[in-house]
């Protein structure tokens, strides 16, 4: 199969190069979205066939299989989160001839006369907040964002940023870029975007105006605590040692079991913002504590689950690469057994033992589940009891 994929903007009066016009004149099978069809319809030859791109895409590609050559019209640069990527994924050996146009974030940067070589790109179009949260925590100077018209609107994005303390950006929004009669673009303070509607399609560029502190090792007295009890939080040196032993830089999914104040999850998210973090706590107060501390330290995206871990349906969650056991409630064997069954190969478990009893419980649970104790480090802070930080791994 052969695809000609032609990038266009939203201008109702397209001006194609002669080479592209020749391609259009000499073919009869065309495809694109409904909006694209309206824009290019006057260029199509008589008796041409149009295949509308709509979900489910499997049906679209079944229709494509009936033809040898297809001319597709797509928005902007079809390789920029665009339809050319979909074609390559669905038909790996396809022959593609590409005629790209500027992508929408390039157009917005052009309108703003803004250099964009240093811009970090995030797509929220039909995607989760995860990559956007990562970009915020990383603190990129410029973040280009592709929006949608559902939960990832400019207003929703600005609200999320302010909720987690990222008021150190200004926001530029482009609407209907490429449509000479209707396009708009302007720069705002984040709070001025809240509740404001924008014509769709739109996109935005965030430009950092000041640095936001990003702690490495948060003192425990800075967290909101469970009933003000400082002993219920993992102390900062032990927290950092535990995270170091979990080796999270190359991991993707981290589970924090018995999170209490959320200090381990929050520290992990700050240092390794690429992580998907799922945190479990059976005390109802944990949900508010996690949210308060996540907002204070700027760590959106941690999924807090309030329930007894041993009684929780975890089948829908991505399997962890690393697990921290911060509390076990006397159910160490059940917790370790559950984790051992779903932990990815070469995954790690770290537990902080405060007594010989808890140490022996952890070791017995490891032995019962064919897990290997790889490392154990004892650490004493001030006049607190010695803590033994223990790391186990799941070997192939």
C-alpha positions in Angstrom: 0.0 0.0 0.0 1.0 3.6 -0.6 -0.1 6.7 1.2 0.4 10.3 0.3 -0.1 12.2 3.6 -0.6 16.0 3.1 -0.5 18.4 6.1 -2.9 21.3 6.0 -4.0 24.1 8.4 -7.5 25.4 9.1 -7.4 28.0 6.3 -10.6 27.6 4.2 -8.6 28.8 1.2 -5.7 26.4 0.8 -2.8 27.1 -1.5 -1.1 23.9 -2.6 2.1 23.5 -4.5 1.8 22.2 -8.0 3.4 18.9 -7.0 0.6 18.4 -4.5 -2.1 19.5 -6.9 -0.8 16.9 -9.4 -1.2 14.2 -6.7 -4.7 15.3 -6.0 -5.7 15.4 -9.7 -4.3 11.9 -10.5 -5.9 10.0 -7.6 -9.4 9.2 -6.6 -9.2 7.7 -3.1 -9.0 10.3 -0.4 -9.2 10.4 3.4 -9.2 12.7 6.4 -11.4 14.0 9.1 -14.7 15.7 8.4 -13.1 19.2 9.0 -10.4 18.3 6.4 -13.0 17.2 3.9 -14.8 20.5 4.1 -11.5 22.4 3.6 -10.2 20.4 0.5 -13.5 19.3 -1.1 -13.2 21.8 -3.9 -9.8 20.4 -5.0 -11.0 16.8 -5.3 -11.7 15.4 -8.8 -15.1 14.2 -9.8 -16.2 10.7 -8.7 -13.6 10.7 -6.0 -14.1 8.5 -2.9 -13.7 10.0 0.6 -13.0 7.7 3.6 -13.8 9.6 6.8 -11.3 9.1 9.6 -13.4 8.4 12.7 -13.3 5.9 15.6 -13.1 3.0 15.7 -9.9 3.3 13.6 -9.9 -0.4 12.9 -12.9 0.1 10.6 -11.1 2.9 8.7 -8.1 0.7 8.1 -10.3 -2.2 6.9 -11.6 0.2 4.3 -8.1 1.3 3.4 -7.2 -2.3 2.6 -9.5 -2.3 -0.4 -7.3 0.2 -2.2 -3.6 0.3 -3.3 -3.0 4.1 -3.0 -4.7 6.6 -0.7 -4.2 10.4 -0.3 -4.8 11.5 3.3 -5.2 15.1 4.5 -4.1 15.6 8.1 -3.6 18.6 10.4 -0.2 20.3 10.4 2.8 17.9 10.5 1.3 14.4 10.3 4.4 13.0 12.2 3.8 15.4 15.1 1.3 13.4 17.3 -0.4 12.9 13.9 -2.0 10.4 11.6 1.2 9.4 9.9 2.2 7.8 13.2 -1.1 5.8 13.3 -0.6 4.6 9.7 3.0 3.4 10.5 1.7 1.6 13.6 -1.2 -0.1 11.9 0.6 -0.9 8.7 4.3 -1.3 9.5 5.6 -1.9 6.0 3.5 0.9 4.4 5.1 3.2 1.8 4.5 6.9 2.9 5.2 10.0 1.0 4.8 13.0 3.3 4.1 16.6 2.7 4.1 18.3 6.1 2.9 21.7 7.1 3.7 23.6 10.3 2.3 21.9 13.4 0.0 23.9 15.7 2.6 24.7 18.3 4.9 26.0 15.7 2.2 28.2 14.4 1.5 29.6 17.9 5.2 30.3 18.5 5.3 32.0 15.1 2.4 34.2 16.0 4.1 35.1 19.3 7.5 35.6 17.7 8.8 33.2 20.3 11.9 31.0 19.7 10.8 27.4 20.3 13.9 25.3 19.9 14.0 24.8 23.7 10.3 24.0 24.0 9.3 20.7 25.7 6.2 19.2 24.1 3.3 17.4 25.8 0.1 16.1 24.3 -3.0 15.9 26.4 -5.2 15.1 23.5 -7.0 12.0 24.6 -4.2 11.2 27.1 -3.8 11.3 30.9 -2.2 14.1 32.9 0.9 12.0 33.5 3.4 13.6 31.0 2.1 17.1 31.8 2.7 16.6 35.5 6.2 15.3 34.8 7.0 18.4 32.7 5.7 20.7 35.5 7.8 19.0 38.1 10.9 19.0 35.9 10.3 22.8 35.5 11.0 23.2 31.8 11.4 26.8 30.6 8.8 26.4 27.9 6.1 23.7 27.7 4.0 23.4 24.6 0.7 21.6 25.2 -1.8 20.1 22.8 -5.2 20.3 24.4 -8.6 18.6 23.9 -12.1 20.0 24.3 -13.0 17.7 27.2 -11.0 17.5 30.5 -7.8 19.1 29.2 -8.9 22.5 28.2 -6.8 25.7 28.9 -9.0 26.4 31.9 -8.5 22.9 33.4 -4.8 23.1 32.8 -4.4 26.4 34.5 -6.6 25.2 37.4 -4.3 22.1 37.9 -1.2 24.2 37.8 -2.5 26.7 40.4 -3.8 23.8 42.6 -0.3 22.4 42.9 1.5 25.7 43.2 2.8 26.2 39.7 2.0 29.9 39.4 5.4 30.5 38.0 4.3 30.3 34.4 2.4 32.6 32.0 0.2 31.0 29.4 -0.3 31.8 25.8 -3.3 30.3 24.0 -3.9 29.9 20.3 -7.3 29.3 18.8 -8.1 28.1 15.3 -4.6 28.8 14.2 -4.3 28.9 10.4 -7.9 30.1 9.9 -7.2 33.6 8.8 -10.7 34.9 9.6 -11.1 33.3 13.0 -7.7 32.6 14.6 -6.9 34.3 17.9 -3.9 34.2 20.2 -3.1 35.9 23.4 -1.0 35.7 26.6 -2.5 35.6 30.1 -1.8 35.1 33.7 -2.9 31.6 34.8 -5.7 32.9 37.0 -7.2 34.9 34.1 -7.7 31.6 32.2 -9.8 29.9 34.9 -13.3 29.5 33.7 -12.6 31.1 30.3 -13.7 29.3 27.1 -11.6 29.1 24.0 -12.6 28.1 20.4 -11.4 24.6 19.5 -9.0 23.5 18.2 -6.7 25.3 20.5 -3.3 24.8 22.0 -1.0 26.6 24.5 2.5 27.4 25.4 3.6 27.8 29.0 6.6 30.1 29.6 8.4 30.0 33.0 8.8 33.5 34.6 10.4 32.3 37.9 11.9 29.2 39.4 9.9 27.1 41.8 11.9 25.3 44.6 12.3 21.6 44.1 13.5 20.0 47.3 15.8 17.1 47.5 15.1 15.6 50.9 12.1 17.3 52.6 12.4 17.8 56.4 9.7 15.8 58.1 8.4 18.8 60.1 7.4 20.5 56.8 4.8 17.8 56.0 1.2 17.8 57.3 1.3 15.0 59.8 -1.2 12.4 61.0 -2.6 14.0 64.2 0.6 15.9 64.5 2.6 12.8 65.3 6.2 13.2 63.9 6.9 9.5 64.7 4.4 8.4 62.0 6.6 9.7 59.2 9.6 8.2 57.5 12.5 10.4 58.5 14.2 12.3 55.7 17.6 10.5 55.7 15.9 7.1 55.8 13.4 8.2 53.1 16.3 9.1 50.8 18.2 5.9 51.5 15.1 3.8 50.9 14.5 5.6 47.5 18.1 5.1 46.6 17.9 1.4 47.3 14.7 1.1 45.2 16.7 2.4 42.2 13.8 4.3 40.7 15.5 6.1 37.9 15.0 3.2 35.4 11.6 2.1 36.9 8.2 3.0 35.5 5.7 2.0 38.2 6.1 2.5 42.0 3.8 1.3 44.7 3.9 2.8 48.2 2.0 0.5 50.7 1.0 2.2 54.0 1.8 5.7 52.9 0.4 7.6 56.0 1.5 11.2 55.3 2.6 10.4 51.7 6.2 11.5 52.4 7.8 8.6 50.4 5.5 8.9 47.4 5.9 12.7 47.3 9.7 12.5 47.6 9.8 9.8 44.9 7.6 11.9 42.6 9.8 15.0 43.1 13.0 13.2 42.3 11.6 10.8 39.6 8.6 12.6 38.1 8.4 10.1 35.3 7.0 7.5 37.7 3.5 6.3 37.9 2.9 6.1 41.6 0.1 4.2 43.4 -0.1 4.7 47.1 -2.2 2.6 49.5 -3.3 3.5 53.0 -6.2 2.1 55.1 -6.7 5.1 57.3 -9.3 7.5 55.9 -7.2 10.5 57.0 -4.6 9.4 54.5 -6.5 10.8 51.5 -6.6 14.4 52.9 -3.0 14.2 54.1 -1.7 13.0 50.7 -3.6 15.7 48.9 -2.5 18.5 51.2 1.1 17.4 51.1 1.0 16.9 47.3 -0.3 20.4 46.8 2.2 21.9 49.2 5.2 20.2 47.5 3.9 20.3 43.9 3.5 16.6 43.1 0.3 16.1 41.1 -0.4 12.6 39.7 0.0 10.4 42.7 -3.0 7.9 42.9 -4.0 7.5 46.5 -6.1 4.4 47.3 -7.7 4.3 50.7 -8.3 0.6 51.6 -6.7 -2.4 53.3 -4.1 -3.4 50.7 -4.7 -7.1 51.3 -8.4 -6.6 50.5 -8.0 -4.3 47.5 -8.7 -5.2 43.9 -5.4 -4.4 42.2 -6.0 -6.3 39.0 -6.6 -3.2 37.0 -3.4 -1.4 38.1 -0.1 -1.6 36.1 2.3 -4.0 37.7 5.0 -2.4 39.9 8.7 -2.3 39.2 9.4 -1.2 42.8 7.5 -1.4 46.1 8.0 0.4 49.4 6.3 -1.1 52.4 5.8 1.7 54.9 3.3 -0.1 57.1 1.9 -3.6 57.3 -0.6 -3.7 60.1 0.4 -7.2 61.1 -0.2 -8.5 57.6 3.4 -8.7 56.4 3.0 -12.2 54.9 -0.1 -11.4 53.0 1.3 -8.1 51.6 4.6 -9.7 50.5 2.8 -12.7 49.0 0.5 -10.4 47.0 3.4 -8.2 45.8 5.6 -11.2 44.9 2.9 -12.5 42.5 2.6 -9.2 40.5 6.0 -7.6 40.9 7.9 -7.4 37.6 11.0 -9.4 37.2 14.1 -7.8 38.8 11.7 -5.6 40.7 12.6 -4.5 44.2 10.9 -4.2 47.6 12.2 -2.0 50.4 11.0 -2.3 54.0 12.2 -0.3 57.0 12.4 -2.5 60.0 12.1 -0.9 63.5 12.4 -4.1 65.6 13.7 -7.7 65.5 10.1 -8.8 65.3 9.3 -6.8 62.1 12.7 -7.8 60.6 12.0 -11.5 61.1 8.5 -11.1 59.7 9.9 -9.6 56.5 12.6 -12.2 56.2 10.1 -15.1 56.6 7.8 -13.5 54.0 10.7 -13.2 51.6 11.7 -16.9 52.1 8.1 -18.0 51.6 7.9 -16.2 48.3 11.3 -17.0 46.8 12.5 -13.4 47.1 16.1 -12.6 47.7 17.4 -10.2 50.3 20.0 -8.2 48.4 20.9 -5.4 50.8 20.5 -4.3 54.4 21.7 -1.1 55.9 21.3 0.0 59.5 20.9 3.7 60.3 20.4 5.7 63.5 19.1 9.3 63.6 19.5 11.4 66.7 18.0 9.5 69.7 15.6 7.4 67.7 15.8 3.6 67.5 18.1 2.1 64.9 16.3 1.5 61.6 17.3 -1.4 59.3 16.5 -0.6 55.6 16.1 -3.9 53.8 16.0 -4.5 50.1 14.7 -7.6 48.4 14.5 -8.4 44.7 12.5 -10.7 42.5 15.0 -12.6 40.3 14.2 -14.0 36.9 
